[in-house]
Amino acid sequence: MTRGRQIKIYLAEGSVTGIRHAEIVNWTGQALTVPRKRVKELGDWEESQKN
């Protein structure tokens, strides 16, 4: 049986329609989602500079 995983989602503006940063606990990967018209704002985020 597979074990469940915990996902942490940070809502930058407190809304699901804005910029969101998600990560799986105890894993190095992460995801950033943003509305298409606000993509340029990601350049200010430290998380978007990581490889």
N, CA, C and O atoms as a GROMACS GRO file, in nm:
protein
  204
    1MET      N    1   0.085  -0.118   0.000
    1MET     CA    2   0.000   0.000   0.000
    1MET      C    3   0.089   0.124   0.000
    1MET      O    4   0.187   0.131   0.074
    2THR      N    5   0.055   0.221  -0.083
    2THR     CA    6   0.134   0.343  -0.089
    2THR      C    7   0.097   0.435   0.027
    2THR      O    8  -0.014   0.433   0.078
    3ARG      N    9   0.194   0.515   0.066
    3ARG     CA   10   0.173   0.610   0.176
    3ARG      C   11   0.128   0.744   0.121
    3ARG      O   12   0.167   0.782   0.010
    4GLY      N   13   0.048   0.813   0.195
    4GLY     CA   14   0.002   0.945   0.155
    4GLY      C   15   0.115   1.047   0.166
    4GLY      O   16   0.218   1.020   0.227
    5ARG      N   17   0.096   1.162   0.106
    5ARG     CA   18   0.194   1.271   0.110
    5ARG      C   19   0.123   1.399   0.147
    5ARG      O   20   0.004   1.416   0.120
    6GLN      N   21   0.195   1.489   0.208
    6GLN     CA   22   0.140   1.618   0.247
    6GLN      C   23   0.189   1.724   0.150
    6GLN      O   24   0.308   1.732   0.119
    7ILE      N   25   0.097   1.805   0.101
    7ILE     CA   26   0.129   1.914   0.009
    7ILE      C   27   0.100   2.045   0.081
    7ILE      O   28  -0.008   2.064   0.138
    8LYS      N   29   0.197   2.136   0.077
    8LYS     CA   30   0.178   2.270   0.133
    8LYS      C   31   0.162   2.367   0.018
    8LYS      O   32   0.244   2.370  -0.074
    9ILE      N   33   0.057   2.448   0.022
    9ILE     CA   34   0.031   2.547  -0.082
    9ILE      C   35   0.025   2.685  -0.019
    9ILE      O   36  -0.053   2.708   0.073
   10TYR      N   37   0.109   2.775  -0.068
   10TYR     CA   38   0.112   2.912  -0.021
   10TYR      C   39   0.038   2.999  -0.122
   10TYR      O   40   0.074   3.002  -0.239
   11LEU      N   41  -0.066   3.068  -0.077
   11LEU     CA   42  -0.144   3.158  -0.163
   11LEU      C   43  -0.093   3.299  -0.136
   11LEU      O   44  -0.123   3.357  -0.032
   12ALA      N   45  -0.019   3.354  -0.228
   12ALA     CA   46   0.049   3.483  -0.208
   12ALA      C   47  -0.048   3.595  -0.174
   12ALA      O   48  -0.018   3.678  -0.087
   13GLU      N   49  -0.162   3.600  -0.239
   13GLU     CA   50  -0.260   3.706  -0.211
   13GLU      C   51  -0.377   3.654  -0.129
   13GLU      O   52  -0.475   3.726  -0.108
   14GLY      N   53  -0.368   3.530  -0.083
   14GLY     CA   54  -0.477   3.471  -0.008
   14GLY      C   55  -0.590   3.422  -0.096
   14GLY      O   56  -0.699   3.394  -0.046
   15SER      N   57  -0.567   3.412  -0.225
   15SER     CA   58  -0.669   3.371  -0.320
   15SER      C   59  -0.612   3.264  -0.413
   15SER      O   60  -0.495   3.270  -0.451
   16VAL      N   61  -0.695   3.167  -0.450
   16VAL     CA   62  -0.650   3.060  -0.540
   16VAL      C   63  -0.633   3.108  -0.683
   16VAL      O   64  -0.577   3.036  -0.766
   17THR      N   65  -0.678   3.228  -0.714
   17THR     CA   66  -0.665   3.279  -0.850
   17THR      C   67  -0.537   3.359  -0.870
   17THR      O   68  -0.510   3.404  -0.981
   18GLY      N   69  -0.459   3.379  -0.766
   18GLY     CA   70  -0.335   3.455  -0.775
   18GLY      C   71  -0.214   3.363  -0.786
   18GLY      O   72  -0.225   3.248  -0.829
   19ILE      N   73  -0.098   3.414  -0.747
   19ILE     CA   74   0.026   3.335  -0.749
   19ILE      C   75   0.021   3.231  -0.637
   19ILE      O   76  -0.015   3.261  -0.523
   20ARG      N   77   0.058   3.108  -0.672
   20ARG     CA   78   0.059   2.997  -0.576
   20ARG      C   79   0.194   2.927  -0.579
   20ARG      O   80   0.253   2.906  -0.685
   21HIS      N   81   0.242   2.892  -0.462
   21HIS     CA   82   0.367   2.818  -0.448
   21HIS      C   83   0.334   2.689  -0.374
   21HIS      O   84   0.279   2.693  -0.263
   22ALA      N   85   0.366   2.575  -0.434
   22ALA     CA   86   0.333   2.446  -0.374
   22ALA      C   87   0.458   2.362  -0.359
   22ALA      O   88   0.549   2.369  -0.441
   23GLU      N   89   0.460   2.282  -0.253
   23GLU     CA   90   0.571   2.189  -0.233
   23GLU      C   91   0.521   2.066  -0.159
   23GLU      O   92   0.427   2.074  -0.080
   24ILE      N   93   0.585   1.953  -0.187
   24ILE     CA   94   0.555   1.830  -0.115
   24ILE      C   95   0.651   1.824   0.002
   24ILE      O   96   0.772   1.841  -0.015
   25VAL      N   97   0.598   1.802   0.121
   25VAL     CA   98   0.680   1.798   0.242
   25VAL      C   99   0.783   1.686   0.229
   25VAL      O  100   0.751   1.576   0.183
   26ASN      N  101   0.907   1.712   0.270
   26ASN     CA  102   1.021   1.619   0.265
   26ASN      C  103   1.061   1.582   0.122
   26ASN      O  104   1.104   1.470   0.096
   27TRP      N  105   1.046   1.676   0.029
   27TRP     CA  106   1.089   1.657  -0.110
   27TRP      C  107   1.145   1.789  -0.157
   27TRP      O  108   1.096   1.894  -0.115
   28THR      N  109   1.245   1.788  -0.241
   28THR     CA  110   1.311   1.912  -0.282
   28THR      C  111   1.240   1.985  -0.395
   28THR      O  112   1.271   2.102  -0.421
   29GLY      N  113   1.147   1.922  -0.462
   29GLY     CA  114   1.077   1.986  -0.574
   29GLY      C  115   0.974   2.088  -0.526
   29GLY      O  116   0.932   2.086  -0.411
   30GLN      N  117   0.936   2.175  -0.617
   30GLN     CA  118   0.834   2.275  -0.588
   30GLN      C  119   0.766   2.316  -0.717
   30GLN      O  120   0.816   2.289  -0.827
   31ALA      N  121   0.653   2.382  -0.703
   31ALA     CA  122   0.580   2.430  -0.820
   31ALA      C  123   0.531   2.572  -0.795
   31ALA      O  124   0.488   2.605  -0.684
   32LEU      N  125   0.538   2.654  -0.897
   32LEU     CA  126   0.485   2.789  -0.893
   32LEU      C  127   0.381   2.800  -1.003
   32LEU      O  128   0.407   2.764  -1.117
   33THR      N  129   0.264   2.850  -0.968
   33THR     CA  130   0.162   2.875  -1.070
   33THR      C  131   0.121   3.021  -1.061
   33THR      O  132   0.116   3.081  -0.953
   34VAL      N  133   0.091   3.076  -1.176
   34VAL     CA  134   0.059   3.218  -1.182
   34VAL      C  135  -0.033   3.242  -1.302
   34VAL      O  136  -0.018   3.176  -1.405
   35PRO      N  137  -0.127   3.335  -1.290
   35PRO     CA  138  -0.206   3.370  -1.408
   35PRO      C  139  -0.115   3.423  -1.519
   35PRO      O  140  -0.017   3.493  -1.491
   36ARG      N  141  -0.146   3.391  -1.641
   36ARG     CA  142  -0.061   3.426  -1.756
   36ARG      C  143  -0.026   3.575  -1.762
   36ARG      O  144   0.086   3.611  -1.796
   37LYS      N  145  -0.121   3.661  -1.730
   37LYS     CA  146  -0.096   3.805  -1.739
   37LYS      C  147  -0.006   3.857  -1.628
   37LYS      O  148   0.030   3.975  -1.629
   38ARG      N  149   0.032   3.772  -1.530
   38ARG     CA  150   0.118   3.815  -1.420
   38ARG      C  151   0.252   3.741  -1.415
   38ARG      O  152   0.319   3.744  -1.312
   39VAL      N  153   0.291   3.676  -1.523
   39VAL     CA  154   0.414   3.597  -1.526
   39VAL      C  155   0.538   3.681  -1.492
   39VAL      O  156   0.629   3.631  -1.426
   40LYS      N  157   0.543   3.804  -1.534
   40LYS     CA  158   0.660   3.889  -1.508
   40LYS      C  159   0.685   3.908  -1.358
   40LYS      O  160   0.799   3.931  -1.317
   41GLU      N  161   0.582   3.899  -1.277
   41GLU     CA  162   0.596   3.914  -1.132
   41GLU      C  163   0.680   3.802  -1.070
   41GLU      O  164   0.739   3.822  -0.963
   42LEU      N  165   0.688   3.688  -1.134
   42LEU     CA  166   0.764   3.576  -1.078
   42LEU      C  167   0.913   3.608  -1.069
   42LEU      O  168   0.984   3.546  -0.989
   43GLY      N  169   0.962   3.701  -1.148
   43GLY     CA  170   1.103   3.740  -1.142
   43GLY      C  171   1.142   3.795  -1.006
   43GLY      O  172   1.260   3.793  -0.971
   44ASP      N  173   1.046   3.846  -0.931
   44ASP     CA  174   1.072   3.900  -0.797
   44ASP      C  175   1.073   3.792  -0.689
   44ASP      O  176   1.116   3.818  -0.577
   45TRP      N  177   1.027   3.674  -0.721
   45TRP     CA  178   1.019   3.566  -0.623
   45TRP      C  179   1.152   3.492  -0.615
   45TRP      O  180   1.209   3.454  -0.717
   46GLU      N  181   1.201   3.472  -0.495
   46GLU     CA  182   1.327   3.397  -0.474
   46GLU      C  183   1.313   3.254  -0.527
   46GLU      O  184   1.407   3.201  -0.584
   47GLU      N  185   1.196   3.193  -0.508
   47GLU     CA  186   1.174   3.055  -0.551
   47GLU      C  187   1.188   3.038  -0.702
   47GLU      O  188   1.224   2.930  -0.749
   48SER      N  189   1.162   3.141  -0.779
   48SER     CA  190   1.172   3.129  -0.924
   48SER      C  191   1.316   3.137  -0.972
   48SER      O  192   1.343   3.110  -1.090
   49GLN      N  193   1.409   3.172  -0.886
   49GLN     CA  194   1.551   3.182  -0.922
   49GLN      C  195   1.626   3.051  -0.899
   49GLN      O  196   1.740   3.038  -0.944
   50LYS      N  197   1.566   2.956  -0.831
   50LYS     CA  198   1.632   2.830  -0.801
   50LYS      C  199   1.630   2.737  -0.920
   50LYS      O  200   1.539   2.745  -1.003
   51ASN      N  201   1.729   2.651  -0.930
   51ASN     CA  202   1.734   2.550  -1.038
   51ASN      C  203   1.686   2.418  -0.990
   51ASN      O  204   1.683   2.322  -1.066
   0.00000   0.00000   0.00000
